Structure formats: C-alpha cells, structure tokens
Amino acid sequence: MNEPTKSEKRLISSARKYLEPVKTVDEQIKSIAKEIEQLRCNITSISAIDYSKDRVSGGGVPCGLENSVARFIDTEKEQRRRIDELSEYKCDVINTINSLSEEIGGTMLRYEYLLGMSAKQAHSVFENQFNERQAMRYKEKALIEIGRLKCQ
C-alpha cells in the first residue's frame, strides 16, 4: 500500500483536528449539567430568604438579589446553549462517520473517537482480518475522506 501524499497528509491532519474534540464531548456535557444543577441550587437558596422576618437595625433592604437571580438564569441559558452546540457537533461527527464510503476505516474512527478506545485498540478490532499496516491504511483513507468532506 502506498504512503499518503503531501495533500493527503494535510487532509488527514485536518480531519484529526475536526475529530479530536469529540473525545471529550460527553464529559463536557456532564460537567455543564452539574453546573446547571448548582446554578439552580443557588437560585433556590437565594429565593429561600425569608423577607417577612424583622430586620436588624441598619440591615436595610437586600439589594441586588434580583440581579443575582437574573445572572444565574442567564448563565443557565448560556450553559444550555453550549450543551446544544456540543450535542450538534457530536451528531455531526456521527453522521459524517456513518456517511463514509470507507467503512472499515470509519469503524476504526468510531471506536477511537466516539467510543474512547486508543488507536491501537481500534486497530486490534480487525487484527484477525488485516495486519496493522492494512488497518492503518483503511483508517487513513477514512480520514482523507473526512478531510475532503469537512475541512476544505
């Protein structure tokens, strides 16, 4: 099998840059969901202040609470928007891999980028059918195809 050309190497590099962030999408979504949960707790605790109690002299009227609640709500909306972006990106990667004509390479990319396997583990899935060099070439073909689809 032939070594990739210079332009193919650029496409492979671009495809890897496109795919690499998907490895952490699930963890990012989980962490943002935890942040949203914490924001809701903050809103609830701010809203739970009992204003009917007698005030201590000099205590004044609590100010800025409405602004704090509004900021928390705005931040929650922004975090939900970020989850939508991450979900959209992951779905785009899934659809792109599913659309590849290079199915063997696409399967290796799915194992590596979507399912969290190392490149070596992804290659080993096909160890009974292809040697490592052949498997690597299938993966390169899939990356070149992604580079042409997404990165030009």
N, C-alpha and C positions, 0 to 999 in steps of 0.2 A: 504494500500500500504506500501511496505517495505521501510525502511530507506536505503540510499545508503551505500554500503560497503566502507571500507577504500580505496581500489583501485579505486572504482568508484568516490569517493570524489577527489582523485588525478586527475583522468581524467576530472572531472567537472572543477576543478581549472585550469588545463592546457588549456582546451577548452575556458574558460573565458579569460585567458591571450592571447590566439590566437585571440579571437573575439574583445576584448576591443578596440584596436587601430582603428578598422574600424569606430567607432563612430565619429572620428574627421577627417576622410579622406577627406570628401567634403570641410570642412573649410580649411584644409591644402592645397588642390589643389587650392582653390580660392585665398588664400594668396600668394602662389607661382606664380600664374598667374598675380597677381598685381605686384609682384616683377619683373617679366619678363617685364611687361609693363613699369615699372620705369627704368629698365636697358636699354630698347630700347630708352626711352626719353633721358637718359644720353648719349647714343651713338649718338643720333641725335644732341643733343646740343654740344657735343664735335666736331662732324663733321661739325657743322654750323659755326665754327670760320672762319672769312674771313682773309685769309693769304695774300690777294693782297693789303691790306692797308699798308701805310708806317709804318714802325716800329719806336717806340720811341727809342732814343739812349740808348744803354745798355740793351735793351729788349731781344736781342738775338733771336735765333731760338727756337720756342717752342719745347721742347723735352719731350719725354715720352707720347705724345698723342697717338701714335700708340700702345704703350704698354697698355695704359688705355683702349682704344677701344678693344684691344685683350682680356684683362682681363674681360671686360664686356661681350664680346661674349662667352668666355669660361664659365663664370658664368651662362649665359643664357642657354647654352647647358647642364650644370650640373643640373640646375633647371628643365629643360625639362625631363632629365633622372629621376629626383626624382618624377615628375608627373607620368611618365610611371610606376615607381615602385609602387606608391600609387594606381594607377588605376589597375595594375595587382593584387595587394593584395586584393582590394575590389572585383574584379571579382572572385578571388579565393574563398573569403568568400561567395559570392552569389552562386557560383557553388556548394560549399560544403553544404550550407543550402538546396539548391534545390535537392541535392542527398540523403538527409536523408530519411530513411525509417520511422522515427518518424515524421510524417507530422504536427501533432498538435504542438508538441514542436518546430519543425522547424519554423512554422508560428509565434510562440511567439518570437523566436530568431530573426526572420526577423523584426518584429515590434520593438523590443528592440534595436538591434544592427545596423540595416540598416536604419530604419525609425525614429529613435531618440525618441521613447517612453520610459517611465520609465518601469521597470519590472512590477510594479503594473498595469499600463495602458495596457501593453501587456497581462497580465493575464485577465484583465477585458473584453477583446475582446471575451473571451469564457465563461463569467460569467453565461450566460443562459444555457450553456451546461454542465459545470463542476464546482464543487466547487474549491476554491482556492488551496486546497491541491492536488486535482487531476491534476489541471492545472500545478502546480509546479512539480509534478512527470513527466508529459509529457515533460516539459522543461528539467528536469534533464536527462531524457532518451536521448533527443536530444543532450545535452551537452556531455554525456558519449559517444555517437556515434561520435561526432566531435573529442573528445579526442582520441578515437581509430583510427580515420581516419588520424588525423593531428599531434598528439602530442606524438606518441610512437616511 
